[in-house]
């Protein structure tokens, strides 16, 4: 898997599309707040970032920052909406996490 992430070999058609370098990186991207955004986009299909921010009770700037992170991992994208607004949309209906438990714990307390 790391060979694909490093670009050393090509991804197979049955292999995942999104890669995380650590469990911590995965946890940051799929945080509780981001999962709430994902669920709200799925359920409400908001017409704009402003509408999404209002629905989740966060500032537009804060929500936009989170959406940009999700976009970096191709989890969300933006559709052109009415009046030049950007409507956040999900690129996937579901996801699966594959990985090795444990890893290199040299020098780290258990």
C-alpha positions as CSV (number, residue, x, y, z in Angstrom):
1,X,0.0,0.0,0.0
2,X,2.7,2.5,0.9
3,X,4.4,1.8,-2.5
4,X,1.2,3.2,-4.2
5,X,1.1,6.2,-1.9
6,X,4.8,6.9,-2.7
7,X,4.2,6.5,-6.4
8,X,6.4,3.5,-6.7
9,X,3.7,1.4,-8.3
10,X,0.3,1.9,-9.9
11,X,-3.0,1.4,-8.0
12,X,-5.0,-1.6,-9.0
13,X,-8.7,-1.3,-10.0
14,X,-9.7,-3.0,-6.7
15,X,-7.5,-0.9,-4.5
16,X,-8.6,2.2,-2.5
17,X,-8.6,5.7,-3.9
18,X,-7.8,7.7,-0.8
19,X,-4.6,7.2,1.2
20,X,-3.7,8.3,4.7
21,X,-0.1,8.2,6.0
22,X,-1.2,7.5,9.6
23,X,-4.2,6.7,11.8
24,X,-3.8,10.2,13.2
25,X,-4.2,11.7,9.7
26,X,-7.3,9.6,9.1
27,X,-8.7,10.7,12.5
28,X,-8.2,14.4,11.6
29,X,-9.9,14.1,8.3
30,X,-12.8,12.0,9.6
31,X,-13.2,13.9,12.8
32,X,-16.6,14.2,14.5
33,X,-17.2,17.7,13.1
34,X,-16.2,16.6,9.6
35,X,-18.5,13.5,9.8
36,X,-21.3,15.8,10.8
37,X,-20.7,17.9,7.7
38,X,-20.6,14.8,5.5
39,X,-23.9,13.5,7.0
40,X,-25.5,16.9,6.6
41,X,-24.4,17.2,2.9
42,X,-25.8,13.7,2.3
43,X,-29.2,14.4,4.0
44,X,-29.8,18.1,3.1
45,X,-27.9,18.6,-0.1
46,X,-27.3,22.3,0.9
47,X,-27.3,24.9,-1.9
48,X,-24.2,26.7,-0.5
49,X,-21.5,26.6,2.1
50,X,-23.4,29.3,4.0
51,X,-26.5,27.0,4.3
52,X,-24.4,24.1,5.4
53,X,-22.7,26.3,8.1
54,X,-26.1,27.4,9.4
55,X,-27.4,23.8,9.5
56,X,-24.4,22.7,11.6
57,X,-24.1,25.8,13.8
58,X,-20.6,26.7,12.7
59,X,-19.1,29.8,11.0
60,X,-18.9,29.8,7.2
61,X,-15.1,30.3,7.4
62,X,-14.7,27.3,9.7
63,X,-16.9,25.1,7.6
64,X,-15.1,26.1,4.4
65,X,-11.8,25.2,5.9
66,X,-13.1,21.7,6.8
67,X,-14.6,21.3,3.3
68,X,-11.3,22.2,1.7
69,X,-9.6,19.5,3.8
70,X,-12.3,17.0,2.7
71,X,-11.8,18.1,-0.9
72,X,-8.1,17.5,-0.7
73,X,-9.0,13.8,-0.1
74,X,-11.6,13.9,-2.9
75,X,-14.4,13.2,-0.3
76,X,-16.3,16.3,-1.3
77,X,-16.5,18.6,-4.3
78,X,-18.4,21.7,-5.2
79,X,-21.1,22.3,-7.8
80,X,-21.8,25.7,-9.2
81,X,-25.0,26.9,-7.8
82,X,-27.4,29.8,-8.1
83,X,-25.8,33.3,-7.9
84,X,-22.2,31.9,-8.0
85,X,-22.7,29.9,-4.8
86,X,-20.7,26.7,-4.4
87,X,-22.8,23.8,-3.3
88,X,-20.9,21.0,-1.4
89,X,-21.5,17.5,-2.7
90,X,-20.2,14.1,-1.7
91,X,-18.1,12.1,-4.1
92,X,-18.8,8.8,-2.4
93,X,-21.8,7.0,-0.8
94,X,-19.7,4.9,1.6
95,X,-16.2,4.1,2.6
96,X,-14.2,1.3,4.0
97,X,-11.0,1.5,6.0
98,X,-8.3,-1.1,5.4
99,X,-5.1,-1.1,7.3
100,X,-2.7,-2.9,9.5
101,X,-3.3,-2.7,13.2
102,X,-0.3,-1.8,15.4
103,X,2.5,-0.7,13.2
104,X,5.9,0.6,14.3
105,X,5.9,1.5,18.0
106,X,9.7,1.7,18.5
107,X,10.4,4.0,21.4
108,X,6.8,4.6,22.2
109,X,5.1,3.7,25.5
110,X,2.2,1.4,25.2
